[in-house]
Amino acid sequence: MKAEGRSKKPEGRMNKVEKISFLYILNGWLIYGNRYQFQFIYIELN
């Protein structure tokens, strides 16, 4: 079997980790992600 690569892939599939395009801290929340997904992490600063 020969594996053929496709030029266009469905954007809904998160089969690989995308590059993080933004990261900032707001009121103790660490917010990071990219144009496909983002994530909130609460961090204790005390």
DRENFI-791332 format. One record per atom (N, C-alpha, C): x negated, y negated, z; atom name. Coordinates in steps of 0.2 Angstrom, whole numbers, plus 2048, in hexadecimal, padded with zeros to 3 digits. Example, Ala and Ser with C-alpha at 12.3 -4.5 7.8 and 13.67 -1.06 7.14 Angstrom:
2
SITE    px    py    pz   atom
SITE   7BE   81C   827      N
SITE   7C2   816   827     CA
SITE   7BE   810   827      C
SITE   7C0   80B   823      N
SITE   7BC   805   824     CA
SITE   7C0   800   827      C
END
This chain:
46
SITE    px    py    pz   atom
SITE   7FC   806   800      N
SITE   800   800   800     CA
SITE   7FC   7FA   800      C
SITE   7FE   7F5   7FC      N
SITE   7FA   7EF   7FB     CA
SITE   7FE   7E9   7FF      C
SITE   7FB   7E6   803      N
SITE   7FE   7E0   807     CA
SITE   7FE   7DA   803      C
SITE   804   7D8   801      N
SITE   804   7D1   7FE     CA
SITE   806   7CC   802      C
SITE   802   7C6   802      N
SITE   803   7C1   806     CA
SITE   808   7BC   803      C
SITE   80C   7B9   807      N
SITE   811   7B5   805     CA
SITE   80F   7AD   806      C
SITE   811   7A9   802      N
SITE   80F   7A2   803     CA
SITE   814   79E   808      C
SITE   81A   7A1   807      N
SITE   81F   79D   80C     CA
SITE   822   7A3   811      C
SITE   822   7A1   817      N
SITE   824   7A5   81C     CA
SITE   82A   7A2   820      C
SITE   82F   7A5   822      N
SITE   834   7A2   826     CA
SITE   831   79F   82C      C
SITE   833   799   82D      N
SITE   831   795   833     CA
SITE   834   797   83A      C
SITE   839   79B   83A      N
SITE   83C   79D   840     CA
SITE   838   7A2   843      C
SITE   834   7A6   840      N
SITE   830   7AB   843     CA
SITE   82A   7A8   846      C
SITE   829   7A9   84D      N
SITE   823   7A7   851     CA
SITE   81E   7AD   852      C
SITE   81C   7B0   84C      N
SITE   817   7B5   84D     CA
SITE   810   7B3   84E      C
SITE   80F   7AD   84E      N
SITE   808   7AB   84F     CA
SITE   808   7A4   853      C
SITE   803   7A3   857      N
SITE   803   79D   85B     CA
SITE   802   797   857      C
SITE   806   792   857      N
SITE   805   78C   853     CA
SITE   800   787   857      C
SITE   7FD   783   853      N
SITE   7F8   77E   856     CA
SITE   7FC   779   85A      C
SITE   7FA   778   860      N
SITE   7FD   773   864     CA
SITE   7FC   76C   862      C
SITE   801   768   860      N
SITE   800   762   85D     CA
SITE   801   75C   862      C
SITE   804   75D   868      N
SITE   805   758   86D     CA
SITE   805   75B   874      C
SITE   802   757   879      N
SITE   802   75A   880     CA
SITE   802   754   884      C
SITE   806   753   889      N
SITE   806   74D   88D     CA
SITE   80A   74F   894      C
SITE   809   74B   899      N
SITE   80B   74C   8A0     CA
SITE   810   747   8A1      C
SITE   816   749   8A3      N
SITE   81B   744   8A5     CA
SITE   81F   746   8AC      C
SITE   81D   742   8B1      N
SITE   820   743   8B8     CA
SITE   81F   74A   8BA      C
SITE   819   74C   8B9      N
SITE   817   753   8BC     CA
SITE   819   759   8B7      C
SITE   81C   757   8B1      N
SITE   81E   75C   8AC     CA
SITE   818   75C   8A7      C
SITE   815   762   8A6      N
SITE   811   762   8A0     CA
SITE   814   765   89A      C
SITE   815   760   895      N
SITE   819   762   88F     CA
SITE   814   762   889      C
SITE   814   768   886      N
SITE   810   769   880     CA
SITE   813   76D   87A      C
SITE   811   76D   874      N
SITE   814   771   86F     CA
SITE   812   76E   868      C
SITE   816   76F   864      N
SITE   815   76D   85D     CA
SITE   81C   76C   859      C
SITE   81C   76B   853      N
SITE   823   76A   850     CA
SITE   827   770   84F      C
SITE   825   776   851      N
SITE   829   77C   851     CA
SITE   82C   77D   858      C
SITE   828   77C   85D      N
SITE   82A   77E   864     CA
SITE   827   77A   869      C
SITE   82A   779   86F      N
SITE   826   775   874     CA
SITE   828   779   87B      C
SITE   824   777   880      N
SITE   825   77A   886     CA
SITE   824   775   88C      C
SITE   828   777   891      N
SITE   827   772   897     CA
SITE   824   777   89D      C
SITE   81F   774   8A0      N
SITE   81C   777   8A6     CA
SITE   81C   772   8AC      C
SITE   81F   774   8B1      N
SITE   81F   770   8B7     CA
SITE   819   771   8BB      C
SITE   815   76C   8BD      N
SITE   80F   76D   8C0     CA
SITE   80F   769   8C7      C
SITE   80D   76C   8CC      N
SITE   80D   768   8D3     CA
SITE   806   764   8D3      C
SITE   807   75E   8D4      N
SITE   801   75A   8D4     CA
SITE   7FF   758   8DB      C
SITE   803   75A   8E0      N
SITE   801   759   8E7     CA
SITE   7FC   75E   8E9      C
END
